[in-house]
Amino acid sequence: MPAIERHLIDGPDGKLEVFVEPHPAATGIALIAHPHPLFGGTADNKVVTTLARAFQELGCHSLRPNFRGVGASEGRYDAGRGETCDLLAAHDYALDRFGGGLPVYLAGFSFGAFVTGKLAERLAAAGSPARRLVLVGTAAGFSDGSRDYASGAIAADTLVIHGAEDTTVPLAEVLRWAEPLELVVQVVPGADHFFHRKLHLIRRIVREAWRD
């Protein structure tokens, strides 16, 4: 595997830290978003790095930005609004660097899945949609009084992966969100929110989905 590069790029609220793993013969670009910044979420989260590894195995350049206020990224938490702009900045950086007509895949874990969905909406509205989404432990259609994860339409071929034993975002909430969108949810038996001892299954699900 290639060495992981660390870059500070221009973001909407200052410098944005991005970890990049180039692929020597890439057939795509994968952008992976991390979980909630106020609860310890970073680009080094194990689910996020597992997704990056899976996309590397599928032949993609992978990029993992730290949202504003995380790691060396400047700025302050902005409840998903500014973080969507951060992810867009990383997306634009990826196209400038790797472009060449490569398809772009978006992936996110927990809060990062919510932000990924928001970016996907924005890209689709601009006429440059992502090729496919992967949402893991999705914080969507879920509110606890202070965090609202309502989202718009998500493409029908989106890969949604959730743990059966997730107590952070209960499976029932995700199924309730997915039903009107007619999304299929891949449920991992025995998996909690962070997929402890189940990370290999995320890689397997992603690999098998890309063979379809």
SULURHU-V982672 format. One record per pair of residues at least 12 apart in sequence whose ideal C-beta (glycine too) atoms are under 6 Angstrom apart, sorted by the first residue. I is the first residue (numbers start at 1). J is the second residue. D is the distance in Angstrom with one decimal. If there is no record, write none. Layout:
I	J	D
I	J	D
//
This chain:
2	21	5.9
2	22	5.5
4	19	5.5
4	21	5.4
5	20	4.4
6	19	5.8
9	93	4.9
11	86	5.6
11	89	4.7
12	85	4.3
12	89	5.9
13	68	5.1
13	75	3.3
14	74	2.8
14	75	5.2
15	74	5.0
16	65	5.8
16	73	5.0
16	86	5.7
16	89	5.7
17	66	4.4
17	71	4.8
17	72	4.1
17	73	4.6
18	63	5.7
18	65	4.5
18	90	5.4
19	43	5.4
19	64	4.5
20	63	5.2
21	56	5.9
21	62	4.6
22	61	5.3
23	59	6.0
23	60	6.0
23	61	5.1
26	60	5.9
26	61	4.8
27	59	4.3
28	60	4.2
28	102	5.4
28	103	4.9
28	105	5.8
29	61	5.0
29	94	5.0
29	98	5.4
29	102	5.2
29	104	4.9
30	55	3.6
30	60	4.2
30	62	4.7
30	105	4.6
31	63	5.1
31	90	5.9
31	91	5.7
31	106	5.4
32	48	5.3
32	51	4.9
32	52	5.4
32	64	5.1
32	107	4.6
33	87	5.7
33	108	3.7
33	112	3.2
33	115	5.1
33	116	5.0
34	48	4.9
34	112	4.9
35	109	5.3
35	110	3.8
35	111	5.0
35	112	5.6
36	111	3.9
37	67	5.3
37	69	5.8
37	70	4.9
37	77	5.2
38	77	5.9
42	70	5.5
43	64	4.0
43	66	4.8
47	109	4.3
47	136	5.8
47	195	5.8
48	64	5.8
48	109	5.6
50	199	4.7
50	202	5.3
50	203	6.0
51	107	4.8
52	64	5.7
54	203	4.5
54	206	4.3
58	210	5.3
61	98	5.2
63	90	5.7
63	94	5.4
65	90	4.1
67	83	4.6
67	86	5.2
68	82	5.7
68	86	5.6
80	115	5.6
83	115	4.8
84	115	5.4
84	118	4.4
84	119	5.4
87	115	5.7
87	119	4.8
88	119	5.9
103	131	3.8
104	130	5.0
105	131	5.7
105	132	5.3
106	120	5.7
106	130	4.6
106	133	5.1
107	134	3.9
109	136	4.7
109	137	5.5
110	137	4.6
110	139	5.2
111	139	5.3
113	135	4.0
113	138	4.2
114	139	4.7
114	140	5.8
114	149	4.9
117	151	4.6
117	154	5.7
120	133	5.6
121	152	5.2
133	158	4.3
134	159	4.6
135	160	5.1
136	161	4.7
137	193	5.3
138	174	5.6
139	169	5.4
140	177	4.7
141	176	6.0
141	177	2.8
142	169	5.7
142	173	4.8
154	181	5.5
159	209	5.0
160	183	5.4
160	185	4.7
161	186	4.8
161	205	5.7
162	174	5.1
162	185	5.6
162	187	5.8
163	188	5.3
163	191	3.1
163	192	5.4
164	187	5.2
164	189	5.0
165	192	5.1
166	192	5.9
166	193	4.5
168	193	3.9
186	205	5.5
188	201	5.3
//
